[in-house]
Amino acid sequence: MRILLCQLDGKIPNLALMRISSHYRERGDEVKLSWGAQFERGFWDAFDLVYASAIFCKTRPLIARLKSVYPDAVVGGTGYDLTVTVEQHGIATHALDYSLYPNFRQSIGFTQRGCRLNCPFCVVPRKEGKVRSERTVADIWRGDPWPRELLLLDNDFFGQADWRARIREIRDGEFKVSFNQGINCRCLTEEAAEAIASVEYRDDSMQVRRIYTAWDNRDDEERLFAGLRRLVKHGVKPDHIMVYMLIGYWPGETHEHREYRRRTLREFGARPFPMPYVRTSELVGFQRWIIGAYDREGHDNHVPWHRWEAAGYEPRNLGDARTESLFGGAL
């Protein structure tokens, strides 16, 4: 049999597709992976089965195009249908086929699933249920000769009862670790903050020191900053902390509300990263303003918001040569 796997979005390896690939390769079947809209380039190919995964709702137009080419394609993921599972389609193995991603060097997986909370904008509680432990570091790491680099997809690492054992495994094994989905600073205890500072935390490329967290609701300010201060107290530099800001979700939200969170995070020394819930020109422009460090007073690229807004949120409209080549991740 010939199997086509379509990763329609996302930049990191897709675990569901890796499990599907392992299942069919173990049977001796041929497996091909396509990215984004690449499936259209080979629409003349004959495949016995087509599986696709979409993480983001914005990918749905691409799903429609896929279905026009492969009407019987099985599509799942948070961007399409939370009820679809690989088990429903006979995939029992948890083995991951890393050969789909030959340039990926880390080991990827979950030490826990689910979440303690029930935020209205988040699909995790509906998708994964209550928090529970999943796998150990030894289960996730591919072993020698692969580097000791872990990309963890946990949504609530410190929500699991076994987090101390997982931290000990990371620390004792001298692993670099990316808590890719973020740490919940609203619930961060002194013990947990000390644990984070004790490991080699990194971004998803393992290149720079990075802790990810989120400030989705201004009402969480006191609890969030209590957690941030605990991290700093135990040795995490504020500049190591990237804080995702949900914007455009809460009724009645104004630019002043977004600006307050941005300014407060900058004053603390953390790195704000706006995440538009709806992609209006203003919200995407606000995101671009911050990602490009145009918002940072004293930075070479600084542009006041009123000028950025007047330029249509586009650096090329600023009429300033020093801003023309910008915004490659200056945050």
C-alpha positions in Angstrom: 0.0 0.0 0.0 1.0 3.6 -0.6 0.2 6.0 2.2 0.2 9.9 1.9 0.6 11.9 5.2 -0.1 15.6 4.9 1.2 18.0 7.6 -0.9 21.0 6.7 0.5 23.4 9.3 2.9 23.7 12.2 6.7 23.8 12.1 7.6 21.0 14.4 7.1 17.2 13.8 3.6 16.0 14.1 3.3 13.1 16.5 0.1 11.7 15.1 1.6 11.5 11.6 4.7 9.9 13.1 2.7 7.2 14.8 0.7 6.6 11.6 3.9 6.3 9.7 5.4 3.8 12.2 2.2 1.7 11.9 2.4 1.4 8.1 6.1 1.1 7.8 6.1 -1.8 10.2 3.8 -3.6 7.8 6.1 -2.9 4.9 4.0 -0.2 3.3 5.3 2.9 1.5 4.8 6.2 3.3 5.2 9.7 1.9 5.0 13.0 3.8 3.9 16.3 2.3 4.0 19.8 3.8 1.4 22.5 3.5 0.0 22.5 0.0 2.6 20.2 -1.5 0.0 17.5 -1.9 -1.4 19.5 -4.9 1.9 19.0 -6.8 1.5 15.3 -6.8 -2.2 15.0 -7.2 -1.7 12.5 -10.0 0.0 10.1 -7.6 -2.1 7.1 -6.6 -2.4 6.6 -2.8 -4.4 3.9 -1.1 -4.8 6.0 2.1 -4.4 9.7 2.9 -4.1 11.1 6.4 -3.8 14.8 7.2 -3.4 16.9 10.4 -4.3 20.5 11.0 -3.4 22.4 14.2 -4.9 25.8 13.4 -8.4 26.8 12.3 -6.9 29.2 9.8 -5.8 26.0 7.9 -9.4 25.0 7.0 -9.3 26.5 3.4 -6.3 24.3 2.8 -8.2 21.3 4.1 -11.0 22.0 1.6 -8.4 22.0 -1.2 -7.0 18.7 0.1 -10.5 17.2 0.1 -11.1 18.3 -3.4 -8.0 16.3 -4.5 -8.4 13.4 -2.0 -12.1 13.2 -1.0 -11.6 10.2 1.3 -8.7 11.8 3.2 -8.8 11.3 7.0 -8.3 14.7 8.6 -7.8 15.3 12.3 -6.2 17.8 14.7 -7.3 20.8 16.8 -7.7 22.9 13.7 -10.4 20.6 12.2 -12.0 17.9 14.5 -11.1 17.2 18.1 -13.0 13.9 18.0 -10.8 12.2 15.4 -8.1 10.0 16.9 -5.5 7.7 15.3 -6.8 4.8 17.4 -10.2 5.1 15.6 -8.3 4.2 12.4 -6.5 1.2 13.8 -3.3 2.9 14.8 -2.3 1.3 18.2 1.5 1.9 18.2 3.1 4.8 20.1 6.4 4.4 18.3 7.4 7.6 16.4 8.8 7.5 12.9 11.5 10.2 13.0 12.6 9.4 9.5 9.8 11.6 8.3 11.8 14.6 9.6 15.5 13.8 8.8 16.7 17.2 9.8 15.1 17.1 13.2 17.6 16.3 15.9 15.6 16.6 19.2 13.5 14.0 20.9 9.8 15.0 21.1 6.9 14.0 23.2 4.7 14.5 26.3 5.5 13.8 29.9 1.9 14.7 30.7 -1.4 15.4 29.0 -4.4 17.4 30.0 -4.7 20.5 32.1 -5.8 21.6 35.6 -7.7 24.6 34.3 -10.6 25.2 32.0 -9.9 28.4 30.1 -12.8 29.2 27.7 -10.5 29.9 24.7 -8.4 26.7 25.1 -9.2 23.3 23.5 -6.9 21.2 25.8 -9.5 20.3 28.4 -11.9 19.1 25.7 -9.2 17.3 23.8 -7.1 15.8 26.6 -9.2 15.9 29.7 -7.9 16.1 33.2 -4.1 16.3 33.8 -2.2 13.0 34.0 1.3 11.7 33.7 2.2 10.3 30.3 5.9 9.3 29.6 9.3 9.5 31.4 12.3 11.2 29.9 13.8 7.8 29.2 10.7 6.9 27.2 10.9 10.1 25.1 14.7 10.4 24.4 15.8 8.5 21.3 19.1 7.5 22.9 22.6 7.7 21.6 23.8 9.0 19.2 21.0 11.6 19.4 21.7 14.7 21.4 20.2 15.1 24.9 17.7 17.6 23.7 14.0 17.3 24.6 11.1 19.2 23.0 8.2 18.7 25.4 4.7 19.3 24.3 3.2 19.3 27.8 0.4 21.8 28.3 0.7 21.7 32.1 4.0 20.3 33.1 3.7 21.1 36.8 0.1 19.9 37.0 1.2 16.3 37.0 1.9 14.5 40.2 5.2 13.2 38.9 6.8 16.5 37.8 9.6 16.2 40.4 10.7 12.9 39.0 10.7 14.4 35.5 12.8 17.4 36.6 15.2 15.1 38.3 15.5 13.0 35.1 16.1 16.1 33.0 18.7 17.5 35.4 20.5 14.3 36.2 20.6 13.3 32.5 22.0 16.8 31.6 19.3 17.4 29.0 18.5 20.6 27.3 14.8 21.0 27.4 12.2 23.2 25.7 8.9 23.5 27.5 7.4 24.3 24.1 3.8 24.8 25.1 4.6 27.0 28.1 4.7 27.0 31.9 1.6 28.2 33.8 3.2 31.0 35.9 -0.1 31.7 37.5 0.2 28.5 39.5 4.0 28.5 39.9 5.2 27.7 43.4 8.6 28.5 44.9 9.6 24.8 44.5 8.5 24.7 40.8 10.3 28.0 40.0 13.5 26.7 41.6 13.1 23.5 39.5 12.9 25.4 36.3 16.0 27.4 37.1 17.9 24.2 37.8 17.6 22.8 34.3 19.0 23.8 30.9 15.8 25.4 29.6 15.9 26.4 25.9 13.8 27.6 23.0 12.5 25.1 20.5 15.6 25.3 18.4 17.8 24.8 21.5 19.8 27.9 20.6 18.9 30.4 23.3 17.7 30.3 26.9 13.9 30.6 26.9 10.9 29.9 29.1 7.4 30.3 27.6 4.4 31.4 29.5 1.2 33.4 28.9 -0.8 36.4 30.1 -4.2 35.9 28.5 -6.4 37.9 30.9 -5.5 41.1 32.6 -7.3 39.9 35.7 -4.5 37.4 36.2 -1.8 40.1 36.6 -1.1 39.6 40.3 -0.8 35.8 40.1 1.2 35.9 36.9 3.8 38.4 38.2 4.1 36.6 41.4 5.2 33.6 39.4 7.5 35.6 37.2 9.2 37.1 40.3 9.7 33.6 41.7 11.4 32.6 38.5 13.7 35.6 38.6 14.4 35.1 42.3 15.7 31.6 41.5 18.0 32.7 38.7 15.9 33.0 35.5 16.7 36.2 33.7 13.6 38.3 32.8 14.9 38.5 29.2 14.7 34.7 29.1 10.9 34.7 29.6 8.6 35.0 26.5 5.0 35.8 27.5 2.3 35.1 25.0 -0.5 37.6 25.1 -3.9 36.5 23.8 -5.5 39.6 22.1 -8.8 40.2 20.4 -10.7 37.6 22.5 -12.3 39.4 25.5 -15.4 41.5 24.8 -14.7 45.2 25.0 -11.0 44.9 24.7 -9.3 48.1 23.5 -5.9 49.1 22.3 -5.3 50.6 25.8 -5.9 47.2 27.4 -3.4 45.5 25.1 -0.9 48.4 25.5 -1.1 48.0 29.3 0.0 44.4 29.2 2.7 45.1 26.6 4.2 48.0 28.6 4.0 46.1 31.9 5.9 43.1 30.5 8.5 45.3 28.9 9.1 47.1 32.2 9.5 43.8 33.9 12.1 42.9 31.3 10.2 40.0 29.7 9.5 39.5 26.0 5.8 40.0 25.1 4.5 38.0 22.1 0.9 38.9 21.1 -1.3 36.1 19.7 -4.4 37.5 17.8 -7.5 35.4 18.4 -8.9 37.0 15.3 -6.6 38.2 12.6 -7.7 41.8 12.0 -5.3 44.3 10.5 -5.0 46.1 13.8 -4.3 43.0 15.9 -1.8 41.6 13.4 -0.3 45.1 13.2 0.1 45.1 17.0 1.7 41.7 16.9 4.1 42.9 14.2 4.9 46.1 16.1 6.1 44.1 19.1 7.8 41.2 17.3 9.9 43.7 15.3 10.8 45.5 18.5 9.3 48.7 17.0 7.6 49.2 20.4 10.8 49.3 22.4 11.8 52.8 23.5 15.5 53.3 23.1 15.8 50.5 20.5 17.1 51.4 17.0 13.9 50.4 15.5 11.5 52.2 17.8 8.4 53.6 16.2 5.6 55.1 18.4 2.3 53.4 18.0 0.5 56.4 16.5 3.1 56.5 13.7 3.0 52.7 13.2 -0.8 52.9 13.0 -0.7 55.8 10.5 1.8 53.7 8.3 -0.8 50.9 8.1 1.3 48.7 10.4 3.9 48.3 7.6 7.6 49.2 8.0 7.8 50.0 4.3 5.3 52.8 4.7 7.3 54.6 7.5 9.6 56.5 5.1 12.6 55.8 7.2 15.4 53.8 5.6 16.6 52.3 8.9 13.2 50.5 9.4 13.0 49.1 5.8 15.0 45.8 6.5 13.4 44.9 9.8 11.6 42.7 11.9 13.3 39.3 11.9 12.6 38.4 15.5 14.1 41.3 17.3 11.7 40.9 20.3 
